């Protein structure tokens, strides 16, 4: 076998090994309950697609919903379906980063970057839950890889690259906007005929999901109205275009920095050391096109998250692989003539990253401090919901029970037969303040208003579903408690026919 053939075979086996390693590391730790509010939105969207009902939330994620419906034919369970998509997409993303790193630099760089991604605590966490971010990541990396090959003159990758980017836009509409500058840069030497043909292909694929998205949203004008209302709700305190000012930028930058650092993991170390040494010795890279390529990959999303809105942590995955490539390059150049040390350093970083995810508790510095997304966080989330659902179903009759909930979307999905009283508990620390409780206007509800039938003792039960509501309980002396399987308790009011449940700045049991 020729040297080139041997290297291709070796690369294939490395890719297979990376895929198997990532897949097998995810399977035992899969979450059992829909993790996020948005996860519930997607579960409902699999039944009925309606952006107006936030099934799912804007901008729509329509191709992701289609894929979920297709895969659900195999599993028949929304949570299982979405988590398996994340698990498999994790393995594909790791392999794709290996291929991109090998193409841009060499096989060694690709392997290190892939291992850094596979063991990134944040990436690992999202590979275990029911959200589209990991699938989006895998498509982004494949698209970037094929765009790079195209930029290098291999036009066989041109049309597949365009197709992948267009499909990624259907998975998550923001992605196609973030990749647009990179796409234009990669295609600037393909010739105008190929450029126009690629543009036509991308347009056709985008229309294939855009037209159904508009149709299911009752037209473009209604879709934009819903988008505007949704944006106003979430961006009024974050976007400089909606009056958030420097406070909004500060909030965005703070979250973006924390999330990026956690996703980067300990692979950040060689990147920082390498960058610092280059600055100290004034050794600048002459690989201008590669540098521009990577900057155009990272910069658009960073700019948007800084001045418009930084949401949940998985949003950093659109640019995180580029940072991991830089880490791999930095480590390789720091230990360029010490092969054994390079292998040892990579193994240590990978092991420590895996240790962070597998061993570190959710609140390593204690309750009320910085929360980390780790294996413990997954287990705690599952236990939180499972224990409460089980306690409610085993101890409280449907006809005489209402559930007061801030996480009401989960209650609505998993306990649809129970009477739900949703309340708005907001995390004010997003604005640099304390956790708060928000009720637009005071409500006073009696047994008839709640639509409940008293039990044999003439009482109905009001379950306080969420721990975070306890500080706003205005009548704690009237509260009973039910112990939960994994520790903790769920609080309950007993409401008689002559009493009311009031909801205002606080909530509790009162007289009419």
Secondary structure, 3 states (H helix, E strand, C coil): CCHHHHHHHHHHHHHHHHHHHHHHHHHCCCCCCCCCHHHHHHHHHCCCCECCCCECCCCCCHHHHHHHHHHHHHHCCHHHHHHHHHHHHHHHHHHHHHHHHHHHCCHHHHHHHHHHHHHCHHHHHHCCCCCCHHHHHHHHHHHHHHHHHHHCCCHHHHHHHHHHHHHHHHHCHHHHHHHHHHHHHHCCCCCHHHHHHHHHHHHHHHHHHHHHHHHHCCCHHHHHHHHHHHHHHHHCCCCHHHCCHHHHHHHHHHHHHHHHHHHHHHHHHHHHHHHHHHHHHCCCCCCHHHHHHHHHHHHHHHHHHHHCCCCCHHHHHHHHHHHHHHHHHHHHHHCCCCHHHHHHHHHHHHHHHHHHHHHCCCCCCCCCCCCCCCHHHHHHHHHHHHHHHHHHHHHCCCCCEEEEECCHHHHHHHCCCCEEEECEEECHHHHCCCCEEECCCCEEECHHHHCCCCCCCCEEEEEECCHHHHHHECCHHHEEEEECCCCCEEEEEEEECCEEEEECCCEEEEEC
